[in-house]
Amino acid sequence: MAYNLKKELAKPERLAGGHRMCAGCGAPVAVRAVTRALKEEDKAVIGCATGCLEVSTFMYPYTAWKDSFIHNAFENAGATVSGVEAAHKAMKRKGKVKEDFKFIAFGGDGGTADIGFQSLSGAMERNHDMVYVCYDNGAYMNTGIQRSSATPQYADTTTTPSGTCSAGKPQTRKDLAAIIANHNIPYVAQTTFIKNFKDIHEKSEKAIYTDGAAFLNVLAPCPRGWRYPAEDLMEMCNLAVETCFWPLFEVENGVWKLNYMPKNKLPIEEFLKPQGRFKHLFQKGNEHLIEAIQADIDKRWEQLLVRCGEK
């Protein structure tokens, strides 16, 4: 069935309003976009690593989640949800449970690419019938904007502050989607919020209704950590895609596919300039830092084009 934004928005929300996420935060937008891909009649079990999303949507005994919800430790969202999926499968086999459920885990880049990577890798390798969603905001935002392995190069964070002795985080960011794709699971995709949400909706639907493990890497900008005006969320996502900082692609049963090719690839400055965390890069004498970021973006883009058979 063709994607229809108005029809999808008419579905009952599975994440209630009134939670405490910041205005302009990408995390709740990611949750709503992903869970909207569930069929209305389907039930889900949601797991969530400790982080911005968890502390702001689940304050015992209150919750903004309308599906069954499990809060676990920072490091084990993958293990927790894979365990629940395995338990459900066993109980259903024994006739103790008759209902079907979809199993979805959410975690920030800190709780996914760093602290939670071991349990995520294990869950993916075991090919549990679940979806893991990384809402990537590029740092440990909940605990004070510390750098993570997903933090972009030369970003200013509280643990990689820019100044006379530092230009920000010196390392480039981890390519998490490619790493998970190398686990040879049925479905991996990278997406964000652009245009009418068609890309993230279709990829979420594929992930949820694909048998076996699936992984979604969702760019979810943070106005506090990135230091952009809260109302510019969609513009930040658009610039990330058009500069190829965040390409849109999917890997289905090992086959890479590029989902969007910019007509005119924008220079990375267009993405960096609106963000306060990169303000120092535009000071005189730091031109080489922007050139280094551009070189890394170009290299990754060329590698992606080759993987997707575009070159």
C-alpha positions in Angstrom: 0.0 0.0 0.0 1.3 3.5 -0.9 2.5 5.6 1.9 0.0 8.2 3.1 1.2 10.7 5.7 -2.3 11.9 6.7 -3.5 8.3 7.2 -0.4 7.4 9.3 -0.8 10.5 11.5 -4.4 9.6 12.2 -3.3 6.4 14.0 -3.4 6.5 17.8 -0.1 7.6 19.3 1.9 4.9 21.2 3.9 7.6 23.0 1.7 9.9 24.9 2.2 13.7 25.0 3.2 15.3 28.3 6.6 13.6 28.6 9.6 15.7 29.5 11.7 15.6 26.4 13.2 19.0 25.4 11.5 21.0 22.7 13.2 20.3 19.4 14.6 16.9 20.5 14.7 14.2 17.8 14.3 11.2 20.2 10.5 11.3 20.6 10.1 12.1 16.9 12.1 8.9 16.2 9.9 6.9 18.6 6.7 8.1 17.1 7.9 7.6 13.5 9.0 4.0 14.3 6.0 2.9 16.3 3.7 4.5 13.8 4.8 1.7 11.4 3.2 -0.9 13.7 -0.2 -2.1 12.6 -2.9 -0.8 14.9 -4.0 -4.3 16.0 -0.4 -5.4 16.8 1.0 -5.3 20.3 4.6 -4.4 21.2 7.1 -4.8 24.0 9.4 -1.8 24.1 12.8 -1.8 25.8 14.7 1.3 26.5 18.3 1.9 27.7 18.9 4.5 30.3 19.2 7.9 28.7 17.3 11.0 27.7 14.4 9.1 26.3 14.0 6.8 29.3 14.3 9.4 32.1 11.9 11.8 30.4 9.2 9.3 29.4 9.2 6.9 32.4 9.2 8.3 35.9 7.9 5.5 38.1 5.0 5.0 38.5 4.1 7.2 35.5 4.8 6.4 31.9 4.2 8.0 28.5 4.4 4.6 26.8 1.1 2.9 25.9 2.8 -0.4 25.0 4.4 -2.8 27.5 7.6 -1.0 28.5 10.9 -2.2 30.1 13.5 0.1 31.5 16.8 -1.6 31.9 20.4 -0.5 32.6 22.4 1.7 30.3 24.4 -1.2 28.8 21.9 -4.0 28.2 18.9 -3.0 26.1 19.9 -5.5 23.4 20.2 -8.3 26.0 17.0 -7.4 27.8 14.7 -7.3 24.7 16.3 -10.3 23.1 15.7 -12.2 26.4 12.1 -11.2 26.4 11.7 -12.2 22.8 13.3 -15.6 23.6 11.1 -16.1 26.7 7.9 -15.2 24.6 8.9 -17.8 22.0 9.5 -20.5 24.6 6.2 -19.8 26.4 4.3 -19.8 23.2 5.8 -23.1 22.2 4.7 -24.5 25.6 1.2 -23.1 25.1 1.4 -20.7 28.0 1.1 -17.6 25.8 -1.1 -17.3 22.7 -0.7 -13.6 21.8 1.9 -12.3 19.4 4.1 -9.3 20.1 6.6 -7.2 18.3 9.8 -6.5 20.2 11.6 -3.1 19.8 14.5 -1.6 21.7 15.5 2.1 21.8 18.9 3.4 22.8 20.9 6.6 22.3 24.3 6.4 20.6 26.1 6.2 24.0 23.9 3.2 25.1 24.2 1.6 21.7 27.6 2.3 20.0 29.5 2.4 23.3 28.3 1.1 26.6 25.6 -1.2 25.1 27.5 -2.4 22.1 28.4 -5.8 23.5 24.7 -6.8 24.3 23.6 -5.3 21.0 26.2 -7.3 19.0 25.2 -10.5 20.8 21.4 -9.9 20.1 22.1 -9.2 16.5 24.5 -12.2 16.1 21.8 -14.5 17.6 19.3 -13.1 15.1 16.5 -12.5 17.6 13.2 -11.5 16.0 13.5 -7.9 17.3 14.2 -4.3 16.1 16.9 -2.2 17.7 16.6 1.5 17.1 19.6 3.8 17.8 18.5 7.4 18.1 21.8 9.0 17.4 22.2 12.5 18.8 26.0 12.4 18.8 26.9 12.5 22.5 25.9 11.4 26.0 23.3 14.2 26.2 21.5 13.0 29.3 24.6 13.2 31.6 26.1 16.5 30.4 27.0 16.3 26.7 30.1 14.1 26.9 31.6 12.8 23.7 30.7 9.3 22.4 32.1 7.2 19.6 29.3 8.6 17.5 30.3 12.3 18.1 31.5 13.9 14.9 35.1 14.9 14.5 36.0 18.3 16.1 32.7 18.7 17.9 32.8 20.7 21.1 31.6 18.6 24.1 32.2 18.8 27.8 34.8 16.1 27.6 36.4 17.4 24.4 36.1 21.1 24.8 37.4 23.4 22.1 39.9 26.0 23.1 43.6 27.0 22.9 44.7 23.4 23.5 42.0 21.5 21.7 39.9 21.7 18.5 37.2 19.4 19.9 37.0 15.6 19.6 40.0 14.6 17.5 38.6 11.2 16.3 36.1 10.5 13.5 32.8 8.9 14.4 32.0 5.2 14.4 30.1 3.9 11.4 27.6 1.9 13.4 25.2 0.9 10.6 28.1 -0.6 8.6 29.3 -2.5 11.7 25.9 -4.0 12.4 25.5 -4.8 8.7 28.6 -7.0 9.0 26.6 -9.1 11.5 24.8 -10.5 8.4 21.3 -9.8 9.9 18.2 -9.6 7.6 17.8 -5.9 7.7 19.8 -2.7 8.5 18.9 0.8 7.6 20.0 4.4 8.2 17.4 7.2 8.2 16.2 10.4 9.7 13.4 12.9 9.5 13.1 14.4 6.0 10.2 15.6 3.9 7.0 13.7 4.7 8.7 11.0 6.9 8.2 8.4 4.1 11.8 7.1 4.4 11.8 6.4 8.1 8.2 5.0 7.9 9.0 2.5 5.2 12.2 1.4 6.8 10.6 1.0 10.2 7.8 -1.1 8.7 10.4 -3.3 6.9 12.4 -3.7 10.1 9.3 -4.5 12.3 7.8 -7.0 9.9 11.1 -8.7 8.8 11.7 -12.1 10.5 14.8 -12.0 12.5 17.0 -9.2 13.8 16.7 -5.7 12.3 18.6 -2.5 13.1 17.7 1.2 12.5 20.2 4.0 12.8 18.2 7.2 13.2 19.8 10.7 13.3 18.0 12.4 16.1 19.4 16.0 16.6 19.7 17.4 20.1 19.1 21.2 20.4 21.1 21.4 23.7 24.1 19.4 22.6 24.2 20.6 19.0 23.2 24.2 20.0 20.7 24.9 17.3 17.2 26.7 17.6 14.6 24.1 18.7 12.4 24.8 15.7 15.1 23.9 13.2 15.0 20.1 13.8 13.9 19.2 10.3 16.3 21.6 8.7 19.2 20.0 10.6 18.2 16.6 9.3 17.8 17.9 5.8 21.3 19.5 5.9 22.8 16.2 7.3 21.4 14.3 4.3 22.1 16.9 1.6 25.8 17.2 2.7 26.1 13.4 2.9 27.0 13.6 6.6 24.0 11.2 7.1 23.3 9.2 3.9 20.1 7.3 3.6 20.6 3.6 2.8 19.5 0.1 3.7 21.1 -3.3 3.7 18.6 -6.1 3.0 19.9 -9.7 3.3 23.4 -8.4 2.6 22.5 -6.3 -0.4 23.3 -2.6 0.0 20.9 0.0 -1.5 21.2 3.8 -1.6 17.9 5.4 -1.0 18.7 9.0 -1.8 21.2 10.7 -4.1 21.5 14.5 -3.5 21.1 16.4 -6.8 23.7 18.9 -5.6 25.8 17.6 -2.8 26.3 20.5 -0.4 29.6 21.3 1.3 29.8 20.1 4.9 30.0 23.8 6.1 26.3 24.0 5.5 25.7 21.4 8.1 28.3 22.6 10.6 27.6 26.4 10.5 24.1 26.4 12.2 25.5 24.3 15.2 27.1 26.0 18.1 29.3 22.9 18.8 31.2 23.7 15.6 31.4 27.5 16.1 35.2 27.3 16.7 35.8 25.8 13.3 34.9 29.0 11.6 37.5 31.0 13.4 40.4 32.2 11.3 43.2 29.6 11.0 40.9 26.6 11.4 40.0 26.2 7.8 42.1 23.0 7.7 39.8 21.4 10.3 36.8 21.8 8.0 38.8 20.5 5.1 39.6 17.4 7.2 35.9 16.8 8.0 35.0 17.3 4.3 37.7 14.8 3.3 36.3 12.2 5.7 32.7 12.7 4.5 33.8 12.4 0.9 35.7 9.2 1.6 32.8 7.6 3.4 30.4 8.7 0.6 32.5 7.2 -2.1 32.8 3.9 -0.1 29.0 3.8 0.3 28.5 4.4 -3.5 30.7 1.4 -4.2 28.9 -0.8 -1.7 25.5 0.2 -3.2 26.7 -0.5 -6.7 26.4 3.2 -7.7 30.0 3.3 -8.9 
